Amino acid sequence: MIKKVFIVIFIVVFSACENKKTSAENTNGTSEKEAVNTLLDAWHKSASEAAYDSYFKSMAKASVFIGTDASENWTKKDFKTFSKPFFDLGKAWDFKSLERNVYIAADGKTAWFDELLDTWMGVCRGSGVLAKTEEGWKIEHYVLSVTIPNENIDAVIEIKKEKDSVILNKLRKQQ
């Protein structure tokens, strides 16, 4: 009888440990990172294949997309309007991740990432935040940046100077 009780206790404790381990893996482990990577890879692929609905389904309802131009701070609705003509042409853009770092919050409900991308603009950087929903991971915020080698920054500053002064003056007046 004592042996049977011991076996039952062992099974219960072992099962509890296994459930806790599985829960931790789902919250902070490789499987969640893989899910985020899968979503982001599919999102980029949807753009390259002009799969408009699939592309925007990966983004949360209240998501934001920040583009490379200072004026490009779009809500999902505005980004859909901007992007539609590109998707209608049969190929929006083709970004391929070269390197990506994914981080999962301790509660398992938020993820953030940074990635280097192979694009028509050369190497760019993407970064963003995702939220875990009932439907899976959704992109809440994405930022696309053109990378600039440090030794070329002075030339880029000079190129941007005129447009930046217009934007700076406009924004300073709003403060």
N, C-alpha and C positions, 0 to 999 in steps of 0.2 A: 504494500500500500504506500509506504513512504517513498519507495522507488518511483511509483507512478506519479505521485505528487511532485517529486523532484523533476521528473521528465516534463510534466505539464508546465511547471514554473520555468524551466529552461526554455521550452518552446515559446512561451509567452514573452519572456525577456528577450530572447533572440529575435523574435518577430518584431517586437517594439524597436529594437536597435536597427533592424533592417528597414523598417518603415521610416525611422528618423533619418537614416542614411539616404534613402531614396528621396525623401522630402528635401534634404539639404542639397542633393545633387540637382534636383529640379529647380531649386532656388538659386544656388550659386555655382553649380557645377557645369561641366562640359556640355551637358544636354541643352541647357538654356543658351549658352554661348553658340552652340551649333544652330539652334533655332533662330537666333538673331542673325547669324551669318547666312543662313539659308534664305531668310526674308530679304536681307540686303542684296544678296546675289541675284535673287529673283526680281527684285525691284529694278536693279540696273539692267538686267536682261529684258524686262518688260519695255523699258525705254528703247533699247536697241532694236526690238522687234515691233515697235509702235503699238504695243498692247496697252492702250489708254486706260481701259477699265481696270485691268490688272495692276498697272502702275499706281493708280490713285487709290485702289483698294488697300494697298500696303500702308497708306498714310491715314493717320487718325483724322476724325472729322474736323477738329480744331487745329490741325497741324500748320506749321509755318515752314516755308522754304526760303532760305537766304542764298541769293545768287552771288556771282562775282562782282557785279556792278553795285555801287553804293545805293542805287535806287531799287534794287531787287530784294524786297522784303515782303514776300507774298503770303497771304492766307492760302489755304488749300483751294478755295473757290477762285481766287485771282490767279493762282498758279495754273489751275486747270484751264482757265480762259487763255492765258499766255501760251501755254504748251500745246493746246489743241491743234493749231495749224501745223506744228512740227510733226505731231503724231499722225495727222491726216496725210502728210507726205510719204508715210510708210516707214520712216525711221526718225525717231526724235533725236537721241544722242546715244553714244556708245561709250559708257564708262566701265572700265574693268578694274576691280580692286587688285592692287599689287601687294598690299600689306594692310592688315586691319587688326586693331586692338579692340576687344569688346570687354566691357565691365558690367557686372550685374550687382545691383544694390542688395544689401543683406536681406531685405524683405522680399526679394524676388519679383517685385512689381515694376522696377525701373531698370533700364539698361542705357549705357552710353558708349559711344565708340568714336574712333578716329580711323581714317583710312587714307592711304595714298592711292591715287587713281591714275590709270592710263587713259587719257582723253585726247580729243582733237586739239586741245589747248596745250598739250604736253602733260607733265605731271601736275595734278591738282590734289588738293586735300579736301576730303569730306569729313564732317563730324556731325554727330547728332545725338538725340535722345529718343528712346523708345519706351512705350508703356505696355505692360502686359494687360490684355483685355480678355474678355470671354472668347473672343475670336482668335486669340493669339497675340503676338507682338505687333505693335503698330508704331510707325514713325510719327513722333510728335513734333520734332524740330530737326531740320537738316541745314547745314551750312556748307556751301561749296566755295573753296578758295583757290586762287591760282597761286602756286608756289613761286617764290622769287629767290634766286640765289643771293646770298648776302652781298657778294661782290657786285651785283647788278642793281642794288636797291637805289643808289643815287640816280641812276638813269631812269628808273621807273618813277621815282618821286618827281623828277623833272617832267616826264611825260604826263603825269597826273595833275600837275600843279594847277593848271587853268580850271579844269573841271572840279577839282577838289575845292578851290577857292569859292566857286559858285555854291557848292553844296554846303560848305562851312558857313558862309554868310547867311544862307537861307535858314540853316538849323540854329545858328546863334540868335537870329531875330525871333525865332519861336520860343526861346528860353525865357 
